[in-house]
């Protein structure tokens, strides 16, 4: 049996391994700079796990899931993976929504993209939230503006019409 030779001996295997771990993120500094929420957003960040649930308030508000490696020797950084809101038109709270995600993960249920994110990056997913008690504040409007600013890879809807067409056209 002949042994492999040449400078590209491992090219196919390494390329396939790399492609299997490739995650793409959209970055538009202009959109980031345009994001101007109508209220201050003092985010609080916690680990996404059962033990953190009591720290989530029973209030309506905005939330994001971020992927971060806190014990990594690199400078602190992360990616906003998903943006959501709760309680804009219902009695749902940040804590109840947090609990729904935990339940979906435990039951291996829910939306496929969200389940994949929570399972694949378990231990490195954080839940940041902002309680917003003022019922006059339209959380959906802020959520859509934030989604369009950072284009989180797990969100599939709630983009403005321009971004929605671009995302459907990309391949």
C-alpha positions in Angstrom: 0.0 0.0 0.0 1.4 3.4 -1.0 1.7 6.2 1.6 0.3 9.6 0.8 2.9 12.2 -0.3 3.0 15.8 -1.3 2.3 19.1 0.3 -1.5 18.6 0.1 -1.5 15.2 1.9 -3.9 16.4 4.6 -5.7 19.2 2.7 -9.0 17.4 2.1 -9.3 16.0 5.6 -8.3 19.3 7.2 -10.6 21.3 5.0 -13.5 19.1 5.8 -12.8 19.2 9.5 -12.6 23.1 9.3 -15.8 23.4 7.3 -17.6 21.3 9.9 -16.7 23.8 12.5 -17.2 27.0 10.5 -19.7 29.5 11.8 -20.2 32.8 9.9 -21.2 36.1 11.4 -22.4 39.3 9.8 -20.6 42.5 10.8 -21.7 45.9 9.7 -20.2 48.8 11.7 -22.6 51.3 10.1 -25.6 49.3 11.4 -24.0 49.1 14.9 -23.5 52.9 14.9 -27.1 53.5 13.8 -28.6 51.5 16.7 -30.1 54.1 19.0 -32.5 52.6 21.5 -35.2 54.9 22.9 -34.3 53.9 26.5 -31.1 53.1 28.3 -30.2 49.4 28.1 -28.3 48.4 31.3 -27.7 44.7 30.3 -27.1 42.1 33.0 -25.3 38.9 32.0 -25.6 35.5 33.6 -24.7 31.9 32.5 -27.4 30.0 30.7 -28.0 27.2 33.1 -30.6 26.0 35.6 -28.8 27.5 38.6 -29.0 31.0 37.1 -32.8 31.0 36.7 -33.6 32.6 40.1 -31.4 35.6 39.0 -33.7 36.4 36.1 -36.4 38.9 37.0 -40.1 38.2 36.7 -40.5 41.3 34.4 -40.9 41.8 30.7 -37.9 42.9 28.8 -35.2 42.3 26.1 -32.7 39.5 26.1 -29.8 38.2 24.0 -27.9 34.9 24.0 -24.1 35.4 23.5 -21.4 32.9 22.9 -18.3 33.7 25.0 -15.2 31.9 26.3 -14.7 33.5 29.7 -11.7 31.4 30.7 -9.9 31.8 27.4 -6.5 33.6 27.5 -7.7 35.9 24.7 -9.1 39.4 25.4 -12.8 39.2 26.5 -15.0 38.9 23.4 -18.1 37.1 22.2 -20.8 37.0 19.6 -24.5 37.9 19.9 -26.2 34.7 18.7 -29.9 35.4 19.3 -32.0 38.4 20.2 -35.5 38.3 21.7 -38.1 40.1 23.8 -40.8 39.0 26.1 -43.9 40.5 27.6 -44.7 43.1 25.0 -48.2 41.8 24.3 -48.4 39.0 26.9 -47.9 38.3 30.6 -44.6 36.4 29.8 -41.6 37.5 31.8 -37.8 37.2 31.3 -37.7 34.4 33.9 -40.6 32.4 32.3 -38.9 32.8 28.8 -35.6 31.7 30.3 -37.4 28.7 31.8 -39.0 27.8 28.4 -35.5 27.7 26.8 -34.3 25.4 29.6 -37.3 23.1 29.2 -36.8 23.0 25.4 -33.2 22.0 25.9 -34.1 19.3 28.5 -36.9 17.9 26.2 -34.8 18.3 23.1 -37.6 20.3 21.6 -38.3 23.8 20.4 -36.9 25.6 17.4 -34.1 23.7 15.8 -31.6 26.6 15.4 -32.1 27.7 19.0 -31.8 24.1 20.3 -28.6 23.6 18.3 -27.1 26.8 19.7 -28.0 25.9 23.3 -26.8 22.3 23.0 -23.7 22.8 20.8 -22.3 25.6 22.9 -23.5 24.4 26.3 -21.3 26.0 29.0 -20.3 28.9 26.8 -23.7 30.5 26.3 -24.7 33.5 28.3 -28.1 35.1 28.8 -28.1 38.9 29.0 -31.3 40.8 29.8 -32.8 44.2 30.4 -36.0 44.4 32.4 -38.3 47.1 31.0 -41.2 47.9 33.3 -42.6 50.8 31.3 -45.5 49.3 29.2 -45.4 52.3 26.9 -42.0 51.1 25.6 -42.4 48.9 22.4 -40.0 46.0 23.0 -40.7 44.5 19.6 -39.5 47.7 17.9 -36.3 47.8 19.9 -35.8 44.0 19.3 -36.1 44.5 15.5 -33.7 47.4 15.5 -31.2 45.4 17.5 -31.6 42.4 15.3 -31.0 44.5 12.2 -27.9 46.1 13.8 -26.1 42.9 14.7 -27.8 40.2 12.4 -27.6 37.4 14.9 -27.0 34.1 13.1 -29.7 32.2 15.0 -32.5 34.7 14.4 -34.4 33.9 11.3 -37.2 36.5 11.4 -37.9 40.0 12.5 -35.4 41.6 10.1 -36.4 44.7 8.2 -37.4 44.2 4.6 -34.0 45.0 3.1 -32.1 42.7 5.5 -34.7 40.0 5.1 -34.2 40.0 1.3 -30.4 40.0 1.6 -30.4 37.1 4.1 -32.7 35.0 1.9 -30.5 35.7 -1.1 -27.2 34.8 0.5 -25.9 31.3 0.0 
